[in-house]
Amino acid sequence: MVQEDAPPGRKFVLVVEDEPLLLLMAGDIVGDAGLEAILVPNADEAIRILESRDDISIVFTDVRMPGSMDGIRLAAAVRNRWPPIKLVVVSGHLTADADLPQGARFFRKPYASDEIISALRQLVA
């Protein structure tokens, strides 16, 4: 888990994925990009984290997951409530990013780790 009193300058990525193995793999990718991952299994938990923290730089979410909203609705909620937060959306089911908020980056699963690492680094630069 992430320390609440993290040193200034650290960049946090909220990773939202309901498949445990994919959640851990995404967390590793975030770490490989030099960023700190906060791992949650659904959008409802993601919203709770976003409401309680002000240090999230990026939300990295899958589209299909259980709960009150999917990744598309989560991305829209983040853009509406926390406009400075960058968005990375992944899906093995969608083929286009037409429904995503402006500025969101879309990657089709299975994605290449190096592409995600590069995108994350660009988004926090």
Secondary structure, DSSP 4 states (H G I P E B T S, - for coil): ---TTPPTT--EEEEE-SSHHHHHHHHHHHHHTT-EEEEESSHHHHHHHHHH-S-EEEEEEES--SSS--HHHHHHHHHHH-TTSEEEEEESS----TTSPTT-EEEESSPPHHHHHHHHHHHH-
